[in-house]
Amino acid sequence: MHENHADWTWVPALEWEWRVGDATQGVHTREGQLVWWERPSGPHGYAFEAARTQPFQDFVRCGAPVTAPPHVIEAIQRLLQGRG
């Protein structure tokens, strides 16, 4: 684990996206936490976008609160364990 895991300011701003059915899902680290989101496809998809936040420490302890591709979960695990 990173030396000072109580201070997560060292985490860079990264983002991952993937398709699930007719929607685009993703997660990013730009807000000092994980933000998991989903956007329906179509011209008005942004109006129906939903998001869920998760503190980095919660991810380290409990894992992802949503289903995501294994390569995304593994990348976030490596990143938050200081091996990104």
LINTAHU-V554829 format. One record per pair of residues at least 12 apart in sequence whose ideal C-beta (glycine too) atoms are under 7 Angstrom apart, sorted by the first residue. I is the first residue (numbers start at 1). GAP is how many residues later the second one is. If there is no record, write none. Layout:
# LINTAHU-V554829
i gap
I GAP
I GAP
This chain:
# LINTAHU-V554829
i gap
1 80
1 81
2 80
8 24
8 48
11 18
11 45
11 68
12 17
13 16
13 17
14 14
14 15
15 13
16 56
16 59
18 51
18 54
22 18
22 19
23 15
23 16
23 17
23 18
24 15
24 17
25 12
25 13
27 41
27 45
33 20
33 21
33 22
33 23
34 19
34 20
34 22
34 25
35 16
35 18
36 15
36 16
36 18
36 29
36 30
37 12
37 13
37 14
38 12
52 13
52 14
56 24
59 17
59 21
60 20
